[in-house]
Amino acid sequence: MKSKAVRKKIAAIVTAALKVKYPVAQCALEYDEPYQLMIAGRLSAQCTDARVNTVTPVLFERYTTLQSLADADIADVEEIIRPCGLFHTKAQSIIGMCRVLYYELDGVIPDSIDELIKLPGIGRKTANLIMGDIHRKPAIVCDTHCIRITNRLGLTDTKDPAVCEKQLREIIVPEESSDLCHRIVYFGREVCTARKPDCEHCPLRAALAAEYGKHSCIL
């Protein structure tokens, strides 16, 4: 892998270029209340954000408060979230996390990764999402887009989300990290797709070429 100094420079170029292409950075998951983002994050495991966004409105219309979800009938929740897959375990963890939040934490969302991952069903990806979008703290959300694209750019060299997160924390300006991850999701869907990246229209290709003189994102 490239030196830390080189990766920092590339990360800065990528951050600036994606900020121009996607001026508004926001989470692809739709929610109104902080606990709803936690639930949407849990549902997104092995499921597309688009699918989650069709299921959560039904769930949140049926269960309008944190308490109602904490006391929800698991079979009913399973039926609602069935389209997201893994609905048995997801329903258990959703109700479990809501019970802890409501009955033990007075509805207060923890503001540290270590405390968030203690909640049922919350892994580092969702914990980072909460840290960035709810608490406005530096966060690295290592989803499939982030891992794929940062590997292609040579910013990371692993498919392990935890290792990828660690490598990115070393080179990305903390204040830019959360928004950058959202922008990478847009970029991964529209341009740098998994099967057929549109390199001809890639803004990163041009930005990196201006600095390094090579018409490729892989330097």
N, C-alpha and C positions, 0 to 999 in steps of 0.2 A: 504494500500500500504506500501511497505517496507520503512525504513527510508532513508533519503537523502544520508547518508553516505554509506549505503549498495547498494543503486541504483547506486551511483557513481562508486563503486568498480566493480559491475557487468558490467556497461557500459564500463569501461576501459578494462575488459576482453573481452567483445564482440567486441570492437573496434580493439583490437590487433588480435583476432582470424580471424575476417573477412578481415583484412589487409593482413594476410598470405594467406588466400584462394583466395582473389581477389586483387592482388598487384596493378593492374591498375584500378582506379575508374574513370569512365566517365559517362556522361549523356546518357541515353538510347535513347533520342530523337536526331535525326540527324539534323545538321544545319551548315551553314557557317558564317552567320552574326548574331550579337547579336539580332537584331530585329526578325530574323527568329526563334530564340529560344523562344521568347515571343509568337510568333504566334503558334509554335508547342505546347507550354505549354497550350495555350488556347484551341487548338484542342483536347488535351489529356483528357479534362474533360469528364468523362463517356465514354471513348474510350481507347483502348489499344495503347501503344507506337508503337507496330508493325504496326497497322493500320495507325496511324499518319505518320509513316515513309514511307508509300506507297503513301500518299496523298501530303505531303509537296513538294516532288520533282516536281510534276506536277504544283502545285501552284507557286513555285518559278521559274520554267522555263517560266511560262506564265507571271509572274510579277517579273521582275529581280531586281527592286530597291524598296527602301522604298517609294519613291514618286509614283511609278506606283501602288503600293498597296493602298496608300492614295487616289489616284484618280480612283481606280478600280470600275468597274461596279458590284454592289452587287449581281445581278442575276448570273453573270458569276462566281463570287467567291463561291456563294452558290452551284452551280452545281459541281464545282471542289471538294469542301470539304464535299459534301453530305455523302460520306461513313463514315465520322466521327460522324454523328448524330448531332442533334441540330443545323443543318446547318444555319437556319435563324438567330438565335441569335449569333452564332459564327461568321458568316460573318459580321454582324453589328459591333460586338466588334473588330474584326480584322481590318476592315477598319477604325473604330473609333480610335483605338489606333495608327494606322499608321498615321492618320491625325494629331493627337496631337503630335506625335513624330516628324513628318516632318515639320509641319507648325508652331508649337508652341515651340518645344524644340530643333530645329535645328538638329534633328537626334541623340541627346544625350540621352542615356538610363539613367534614374534616378538611383542613387546609394543608395537609402534608401527604406525600406519597405513601409513607410508612403507615399512616393511620387509615388512609383510603383503602389500601389493599387488604386491610383486616376485615373489610365489609364483605359479606357473601357475594361472590360472583364478580368482584371488582379486581381486575388485573392491572398491570402497569399502563397498558394502552388507555383504558378508560380513566384511570387515576390521573394520568397526564392530561387527558382531555378536560377533566374537571379542574385541575390546577390552572390550566391556561384560560379556559373559557369562563369559569365561574370565579376563580380567585385572582385571575389576571397575573399569575406568576409564571416565570419561565417554565416551559414544558416542551417535551419532545414526544409527539404521538407517532409511534412507529407502526403504522399500518402497512398493508401490502404495497401501496403506492410509494410510501416513503422508503421502504427497504429496497424496492426494485430500482427506483430512480437514483437514490444516493449510491447504490452499488454501481450503477451504470456510469455515474459521474466520477467514481473513484473516491468518493467521500467516505464510504464505508466498504467493508469487505466481508460482510457476514449476512446471513439470513436470520440469525437469532435476534429477535426484537430487543431483548435486554442489552445485548452487546452493541447492536446498532445504535440504540439510545445513548449508551456510554460514549461511543465514538463521536456521535454528533454533538454531544454536550461539550466536547473538547474544542470544537471548531466553530460553532454557531454563536453569534452574539445572543446572550440570554434573552434580551428584550425583544428580539426578532423571532425567537424560536417557535412560539405557538402559532403565530400568523403564518410563518414560513411553512409549517406542516399543513395548514389548511390550503395554502396556495399550491403545495405539491400535490394534494389530492385533485384540485382542479386540473393541474397540468398533466397529471397521470391519466385522467379521464379523457382529456381533449387532445393532447399532443403525444406525450410519451407513454403510449398505451403498452400493455404487456405483449400483445401479439404483433402489432405492426406500428411502431413509433413513426410519427410524421416528422422525420428529421429535416425535411425540406423547409418546413414552416416553424422550426423550433427556435424560440427566442434565446435559449441558452446557447445554442450553436453559434449564433451571431455574436453574442456577448463574449463568449470565451474566445472566439476567433479574433475579436478586436484586441484582446489582451495577449493571446498566445500565438496568433497567426496560423492556427489550425482550424479547419472547418469541420470540427467534430467535437462532441461533448466528451469524448474519451481521449484525454490528453496523454 
